[in-house]
Amino acid sequence: MKSMLQVWGIFCCVCSCALGQNTSARPSVVNVGALFTFHSTIGRAAKVAIAAAVNDINRDPSVLQGTKLVVQMQDTNYSGFISIVQALQFMEKDTIAIIGPQSSVVAHVISHVANELQFQMASVAAIVDYYGWKMVTAVYIDDDYGRNGVSSLDDELAKRRLKILYKAAIRPGARKSEMAAVLVKAAMMESRVFVLHARDDSGIDVFSLAYNLSMTSGGYVWIATDWLTACLDSAPRLGTGLLNTMQGVLTLRQHTENTSRKKALVSRWSEVAKEEEEEDGGSLPNTYGLYAYDTVWMLAHGLDAFFNSGGNISFSPDPRLRAVVGGALNLDALSVFDEGTLLLERIRNVSFMGATGPVKLDSDGNLIQPAYDIVNVVGSGLRTIGYWSNYSGLSVVSPETLYKKPFNVSANQELHAAIWPGETVTRPRGWVFPNNGNELRIGVPDRVSYRQFISVDNQTGTVGGFCIDVFAAAINLLQYPVTYRFVPFGNGRENPSYTELIGRILTNEFDAVVGDVAIVTNRTKVVDFTQPYVASGLVILTAVKTQSSDAWAFLQPFTIRMWSVTGVFFLVVGAVIWLLEHRINDDFRGPPAKQVITVFWFSFSTLFFAHREDTRSTLGRVVLTSPIKGIDSLIASDEPIGFQVGSFAESYLVHELGVSPSRLKALGTPDEYKNALELGPRKGGVVAIVDERPYVEVFLVQHDKFAIVGAEFTKSGWGFAFPRDSPLAVDLSTAILALSENGDLQRIHDKWLSNGPSPQSTTDLEPERLRVQSFSALFLLCGAACLAALAIHGCILARQYSLHVASQPPDAVATGADGAIRRSSRSSIRSFLSFADRREAQCPRGSCKDPAAALGGSSSSGVSSFTSSNASVSR
């Protein structure tokens, strides 16, 4: 069999096929075959384009330098079998290459599968992802072409965590009634995003039937592969009725640049079409025609390079075919192209400006930087709303412009506004609750404790509770009906495992889970949760000792040493204030006993009457004490810890906090909580219980001997669980927010959970008593201020005293025999103390001119008073 060489991803392959003969370099004629369905949109355009390319190549002597290119076309009539037979017939003739085939089943036989479908489906997946849709329905013709396309779409969607919800396969050659039945079944599914991958004839029929079934109205989304633009571009005079069936449809078109060669080809397209099709030339080229034109030119340039490098068209028998010689197949007539590898290399190195733009292949034989126009069918025409390329993704800027700029994916992911079915610019939601008669199977935990949240009556099957009321209220806010039934999960004897309950969604046993389900990391990896409707988190519940307050409870904040130091400091401050005030303030004067009492009273009043806060009565107040202060002390205690059966608390303590499983004790009911905490770790109980706050708060309403210690050490909430990417989870989240905003969520909470006094909770049951070190800086500042005030006061007093002494008359001072002043140290101290004890006169500002006057009146009166005082002291 001949060597098969793939040219590029538009159904073009080159195969070297001829009789067992040698042809010298630069033969006069090179024969090329082409396989297309003539009456298809692609085939009609390819036929005209290939004919135009052959004429242009043969008219240009610089291309093949005298060698004439001849293309023989065969009609495959959409038949894979006919295509294979015709390909083998070409291989028996003097044919150097085969262009095509249009059928992917033939491509499997004579070439590698082209990557065109993969790129096209990558662009479809990018569109679906851009608009936020999570699932699609694939409508396709059930042949190799359709299945290959859907397989590629499935791969590309999976890369973006999207999926095909339903595959609506249409039998090849199906009647319209069969097609309608397939569409009706697809309409019953929840996805409203349809991807149509078909050929022009069957695709047009699908749109017509969908229009009659009201499946192209508001709320629907249709994305067609590039078969639709190929059809619409080639038929400029499509009827209004046909376009009405596809209003708002998004479709793809292989991107081409506006090159001069393209303009020249378009200008003479009608003329060539008349010659080849014997029609009126009313058709226009589509992108398949433009690429077919460039394919022939690529082959011509490759052959020219092949001949220039010394290549010869020579063939040799294939020894592998000798084993099957005989019969009617005549396989021994097929031989191997000796220099096929060289020709392939020359074709892959071709680079030129074609009708579609720059033409160049990568190492795998695919066109570099493939791109698509994203087209919106609006009114009587087509509107380009953006582009997709494997270089930049989605963009409103043409690919050739982006190739010249630095790569930036995040900045380019945008499209212009589209007009959707129903003539709306609002993005369709893309899904509805399925109208297939199936109810949602909602798993609910069959709890044996804390049944305020959710309870199951095993006799009647009735399900109720706070969680159920929230779910029902949220469902009622949806804009579409949802039918469902609750399926209890558990044995009714103990709380079920919530991990196993969530796992039933993965096994498709449940469509959702409703209940007191905590939103934790390992669960969010496998399911989607709604917006939390209850704030939750793990807290520590423990037993506490209650002590009635007595008359001396106010002493507890400080240690004995702290109280002692505080008392001494207040006395010191009182003494300093007395020193500063007693000469000018009558409140600090009087008999010594009175002044001592004043100092103590000032200190006492500072202690008890300086505070501005309202005092609280000690009656009915309690002091809570517990050996557990928080999660750190609980972990370090090495005592048994309780947890609720079925809760994620067990896994969190073991795997996140490193608590030994041997320390954990499973508890099921509030009574078991109470008994385990009252017994304590020494009598077979637990030192504390780690559970979610909503359960603990309900427990504390009825049990006042226990309390929450420490802070909440995890933050989470409760939500309803759905399969990954479920649109219902999104809509219910919006409904839950609405319940919160309008107050219904709080009213449901009050109905089920507000049945008693607020539970006790404290973040520090027995705070550490304050010590001297806690106030050392304050004491230092206060002491420094006192010392500074005393120093300033002492300096002022000493100066006043010296002025006072200097102002005394000579007869007021005792002298010796030699006339010198005689004054004992004892009398000097007494006189200074007496002076310091005197009340200082209050003068209007600036009126005391005589320093002595400021000490108690005129100089003479001051002297007499002072002398009198000394006399009394002497006595």
Helices and strands as residue ranges (DSSP letters): E 4-8, E 12-15, E 22-23, E 29-36, H 41-59, H 61-64, E 68-75, H 80-91, E 97-99, H 104-110, H 116-130, E 135-141, H 144-159, E 163-170, H 176-187, E 193-197, H 200-212, E 221-224, H 227-234, H 240-244, E 250-254, H 260-267, H 269-277, H 287-308, E 313-317, G 319-324, G 331-333, E 335-337, H 340-348, E 351-353, E 358-360, E 371-378, E 381-389, E 393-395, H 399-402, H 409-412, E 440-445, E 455-456, E 463-464, H 466-476, E 484-489, H 498-506, E 512-513, H 521-524, E 527-529, E 534-536, E 538-543, E 545-548, G 553-555, H 560-581, G 586-588, H 592-609, E 622-625, H 631-637, E 641-644, H 649-651, I 652-656, G 661-663, E 664-667, H 670-679, G 681-683, E 688-692, H 693-702, E 706-709, E 716-718, E 721-723, H 727-742, H 744-753, G 772-775, H 776-806, G 810-812, H 825-837, G 853-855, H 859-874
